[in-house]
Amino acid sequence: MSVNIPGIVSVALFYVAILILGVIAGRKTSKNSSKNALLVADRSLNLFVSVFTVTATLVGGGYINGSAESAAYSGLVWTQAPIGYCLSLIVGATISIILSLDATVSIVVSSAVAVIYTVFGGLYSVAYTDVLQLIFIAVGLIIAFPFSLSHPAVDLSTIQNSWLGTVPTSSIASYIDTLLLCVLGGLPWQSLFQRSLACKTVSIAKWSAFLSGFFSLFLAIPPIMMGLAAKATDWNSTDYKGPIPIPDDQRIYILPLALSYLTPLPVGIIGIGVVSAAVMSSADSCILSTSSVFTKNIYSDIIRPKASERELVWVLRISVVVVGVMGTIIAISATTIYGLYVLCSDLMYVTLFPQLTLVLWMPSCNAYGCVAGFFLSFILRLLCGEPVLGVPAALRFPYYDVENNVQLFPFRTFCMLLGTLTIVVVSMATNYVFLSKKVPAKYDFLKCYKQRTIRMHISDEQVDHTYVVPGDKTETANI
């Protein structure tokens, strides 16, 4: 297969444009090279930029490619993630189909560009490049999908009985389980909260989340339609030279295949920008958010609490590179886009959603409960098996489908609820034993409780009263 020169040129121009914009936006960070500038853009994002960057974070490579893949092979009814919205993955392999380049080269180039401008500009660069990337995604998808539907090789009548898909009675519980993980598992994402914290006001943060949800759902329509067009295509009537029917391991390329063979060359080149923009819009967000968590929560709070601002900035930049390399390795080994990006929400739903909910609505929960709930739900979820990762089910719930190795019981929700209960019970138990002094505060290795002393002077007599309370500071008051 010959290399697509026009496609390579268009991608190169797009990457250069993104890189230049990222560096220019990053100049704001260079003028104020602080941790807050890199992590939350000095809390300066307006509504316009905030809506674009949140939407671009959601509408990434996994979102558009995964929606097309699921619609083509499972039916519209099983394409749940765009409705629930999930964070996308870095999947640069998709541009290799259109460009006829080696997949590894495509992934490495995409990752390198995203890492470079993220290192220099932090959230400033990510947010402002998201604006350009989302414009590419929206315009490109809207232009491309009508061409794919009207291609001579596409006969929609052949899928009139299968385009919607079916949900067997035995799978209803599992279907609801998956829908819940998409809706609720999409909440505790670092990249989304990072953008909310970067907004100028609370009102901007609220409206950006609200509007981005609608825009994300709207932008799921074109790739879904292109996935259905690919499902209805007689590939023998196109220039496609690969095996027919398309093998299972090639399903992740269904959207770029549609862009390449079901649209005219100029439209296909625009589609390259769409896929590239989608990949990078989610890649830079994942890279920065993961690096931010490590820098703030692990390095700054645990390893080096007294680290200087300059040191933390460099730790963040190094983390961006390391995470970028790890993401590249995952992208190269990916075999299903939709499965991987739903799996991400799966883990968030099972392990982090209970913590997010209880921290907000149950102030008495503590680190002991959260740690216990996290490990219990994570281990339990691992024992349930995961086909995407090739992990067999060691724990089989009722209604287990032995023939297809599928859990029909809503096991994810069960794991989540059990984790929630564990957090509540362990938190209540530790609060009781520490606050009642049945266990000395010196054994509080997670530092959830501190001794606080009130020093009172009564009739020239000094009286010290020491008690244990939840908190992170030791205070002394003179009364």
N, C-alpha and C positions, 0 to 999 in steps of 0.2 A: 504494500500500500504506500503510495507516494505521500510525501510530507505536504501538508496544506500550508503553502507559503502565505497566502493572504490571511489565513487564520493566525499564523505565528506573528505576522506583522501587527495585526489588530490587538492580539493579546499583549505583545510587547509595548505597544502604545498605551494600552489601558494600564498596564503595570507601572509604566513610567509616570503616567498622570496621577495614579494613586500614590506612588512613592513621593512625588513632588508635593502633592497636597498634604501628605502625612508629615513631611519634613517642615513645610511652611507652618502647619498647625502646631507642630512640636516646638516651634520657636517660642511659643508662649511658655512652654515648660522650661526651656533653656534660660529664659529671663528670670524665672523663679524655680530653680532646680530643687524643689522640695518634694517630700513624700506625698503631701496632699495634692500637689500639682499633677503628679504622675497617677495617683490612685483615683482621685475624684475631680480632677480638672479644676481645683480650687472652688468647687461648688458653684460654677459659673455658667452652666448650660442653660440656654433659654428654651422655650417650648418647641420652637422649630427644630433645633438641633437635637433636642431630647427625643422628640417623636421619631425622627429619622433614625437615630442611633439605636433606640429600643427595637423599632421595627426591623432594622437591618440585622440586629443580633438574633432575632427570632427567625427571620426569613433568610436562612443561610443555605449552605450546600446540602445539608441533610434534609432541610425543609422542602425545597423545590424538587430535588432528585428523589427523595424518599416518598413524597406525595405522588409523583408520577409512577414510581415503581409499585407502590401499593395499589393505586387505582388500576394499573394495567394487569396485575396478577392476582389481586385479592378482591377487587371490586371496590366501589365507592364507599360502601357501608363499613368496610374495614379500614378505611383511611381516616383514622380517628385523630391522629396527632395534630393536623392543622386546626381542628376544632378545639382541642384541648390546649394546643400550642406547647411545643417543647423546644429546648435549646438545640441548635444544630451542631454538627460536627465539622471538623476540618476534613473534607473529602476532595482533595484536588485532583484525584484520579479521573474525574469525569471529563476534564478538558482534553484528556489524551485521545478520546474517541474522535472529537471534532478536528483536532490538529494532526492526528495520526502520529503522535509522538509517544515515546515510551512513557508508561504511566508513572514510573518512579521519577523520571525527569520532571514531569508536569507537577507532581506533588511537591517535590523539593523546591522548585522555582516559586510556586505559590506560597509555600511556607516561608521561604527566605524573604520574600518581599514583605509579607505580613510582620515577620519578626523585626525586620530592619526599622520600619517606621514606628512600631510599637516600642522598641528599645529607646528610640530618640524622643518620642513625644508622649508616651503613656496614653492616658485616656483622652487628652486633647487630640492627638493624632487619630486615635481609633474613632472618636465621635465624629470628627469632621470628614474623615474618609468614608465613614458610613453614609453620609449624606450623598456623596457621589455614587457610591456602590448601590444604594437603594434606588437611585434614579435609573441606573443601568438595568437593575433587576426589573423594575416596574415597566419601563418603556420596552425593554427587550421581550419580556414575556407577553405583554399585550400585543406586540407586533407579530410575534412568532406563532402563537397558537392558532389563529385563524387559517394560516397557511397549512399547518399540519392537518387540520380537520378537512380541508378542501383538496388535499392531494389525491390524485387519481387512484392510487393504490389503497386508499382508505375507504372501507365500506362499513359504515357505522351500523348498518342493518344486521351485520353478522354478530354483533354483541348486544342486540336489543334485549336479549333474555339474560345476559350475564354481566352487563356493565355495573349494575348496582351491587351485585354480590348477595350472598345469603348468610344469615346467622342461624345455624341449626339450634333447635331447642336445647340441646345438650350444651351448647356453647354460650348461652345467654349470660350466665353468671360470669364466665371468663371475659365476655365482651364488655360487660359493665365494669369489671375489674380493670381492664385495659383502659377504658375511657376515664375512669377515676384517676389512674396513674398519670394520664396525659394532662388532665385538668389540674389536679392537686400537686402532681410531681413537677409541674412547670413553675411552681411558686418559689421554692427555696433555692433560686439560682443566684450565685454570687454576681454574675455579670449584670443581671437585671437590677439587683439592689445597688450595685456599684453606680449604675446610671441614675437611679433614684436619688442617691446621696449626692450626686454631682449637680443636681438641679439647683437653680437659684432659690426657689421657694417650694414649700410643700404643695401648693396649688399646681405648680408646673409639673411636679413629680406625679401627682394624681392624674392630671389630664394627659400627660405623655403616655402613661400606662394604659389608660382607657382608649385613647385614639389608636395607639399602636396595636392593640388587640384587634380592632376592626380592620386596620390596614393589613395586618398579617393574614387574617382570614380571607380577605379579598385577594391577596396575592397568591393564595393557595389554589385559586380557581384555574388559572392558565396551565400550571404544570399538571394538575389533575386531568384537564381536558386533553393535554398532549399525551398523557399516559394512556387514556382511553383510546386516542387516535392510534397510538402504537399497538394497542391490543387488537384493533380492528384492521390492521395493515396486512396486506399480502406482500410480505417482504421479498418474494420472488419477482415482484413487479417493480422493485426499486433497484438502486445501484448497490445495495448491501450485498457483500460477498461472504459474510460469515455463515456459520451453521444455522439452519432453520429446522425446527423452531429454535428461538434464541435460548441457549442453555441457561440453567439456573444461576450459574456463577457470573453470567453476563447481565442479569436483571438490573444490577445497580447502574448500568449504563443506558437505561431505557430512555431517559430524557435527552442526553446528548445524541443518542442514535436518532431520535425523532428530529432533533434540530439539524442533524447532519444530512438525513436522507428524505425528510418529509417537507423541507422548506427550501426555497431558492438560496443560492450561495450568499448573496448579500444579507439575507435574513439570518442564515446560519452563522455568519460572521458576527452579527449583532448578538446572536445566541451565545457565542463564545464569551462576549462581555458579560452576559447574564450569569453564566455558570461561574466565571472567574470572580465576578463581584460577590456572588452568593457564597462561594467558598471563603473568600477573604473576609467578608463581613462577619462571619461566624468564627473564623480562625483567630483573628486578632482579639475578639472578645473572649474566647476561651483561654487563649494564651495569657492575656492580661489579668483576667479574673483569677485564674489559678495561681499565677505568680504573686498577685496581691495578697491572697490568703496566706501563702507561705511566708511572705515578707512580714506581714503585720501580725498574724496570729501565731506563727511558729518562731520565726527568727527574732522578731522584735519583742514579743511577749514572753518567750521561753528561753531561747538560746542566748540572746544578747539584749536584755532589757535596757541597758544603758548605751546602746548603739547610737551613734550620731546620725543626724539627718542625712549627711553625705554618704555614710556607710549604708544606710537603708536604701537610698536611691540606687546605689551600685548593686546591692543584693537583689533589688527588684529587677534591674536590667539583666543581670546574669540569670536570674530565674526565668525571665522571658525567653532567653535563648535555650535554656535547658528544657523548658516546657514545650517550646516550639519543636525541638528535636524529637521529644517523646510523642507529640501529636503527629508528627510526620511519619514515625514508625507505625503508629496505629492506623493512619490513613492508608499506608502502603499495604497493610495486612487485612484491610476491611473487605468483607465478602458480601455484606448487605448494609445499605445505607439506612433504610427505614428501621430495620431491626436494631442497629446500633444506637440510633438517636432516640428510639423509644426506650431502649435499655437504660440510657442515661436518666430519663425521667423515672424509670422503674426504681433505680437506686435512690434517687432523691425522694421519691414518694415513700419508700419503705423506711429509710434511715433518717432523713432530715426533716421531712414534713411534720412528724410528731414533735420534734424539738422546736421548730419555728412556731407551731401553734401554741404549745404549752408555755414557751418563753413569753409570748405576747399575752396569753389569757390566764396563765397560772403562775403568778410571781413566786410562789413557794417552791417551784421546781428548781433543782440545782444541778451542778456538774456531775455529781455521783449518779443521779437518775438518768441524765442525758447519756453518759458514757455507757451505763448498763443497758439502756434501751437501744443505743446504737449497735453495740456488739451483738446483743441478742437478736435483733431484727436482721442484721446483716448476715450473721451465721445461719439463721433460719432460712433467709432468702437464698443463700448459697446452697443449702441442702435441698431446696426445692428444684434445683437444676436450672440450666439456661441453655437452650439450643443454640443461640447466637454465639455463645462462647464455647460450645461443645461440652458443657458440664452436665452429666447425667443426673437425674433426680434420685437422690438418696432418700428423700422423704416424700412419700406418695400420699396425697390427700384423697378423700373420697371422690369417686367418679373419675379416677385417673384413666386416661386413654392409653392402654398398653400398646396398642397397635401403632399409634402415631407418636407415642412418648410425649403426650401433652397433658398438662394439669388443667382440668376443666373446673376445678374448685377455685374460687376467688382467693388464691393463696397470697397474692401481693397485699390485698386489703387486710387479710388475716395477720400477716407479718407486721403490717403497719399498726394495726390496733393492738397487737400484743406488745409491740415496742412502746406505744403510747401508755399502756397500762403499766409497763415496767418502769417507765420514767416517773409516773405518778407515785407508785408504791415505794420505789427506792428513795425518791426525794422525801416523801413523808417520813419514812423510816429514819433516814439520816438526819433530817431536821429534828426529829424527836430525841434521838440518842445524843446529839451534840448540844442542842439547846437546853436539854434537861440535865446536862453534864454527866450523863451515864457513861459517856466516853469522853475522855479529856480532849480539849481542843488541839493539843499537840499532835494528835493522830489524824488531824484533818489535813491529809497530804495534798488535797486538791485546793486547799485554801479557800473553802467556801464560807468558813466562819472565822471570826477574829475576836480576840479578847478586847473589850473596850473598857476603859477606866474612867469613871467620873470622880474627880477629886473635889470634895466639899470641905469648906472651912466653916465650921459651926462653933461659935463661942471660942474662937482662937484654937479650936481643936481640928486637926486635919483628919479627914475620914476618906479612905479610898474604897470605892465599891467597884468590883470587877465583875463583868458579866459577858456572856458569849451571845453574839447575834450574827445573822447572815450579813456579809459585807466583805469588802476588800481593803479596808483601811483601819488602822488602829488610831483611835482618837482619845484625847485626854481633855477634859473640860474642867476649868476652875470655877467653882460656884461660891 
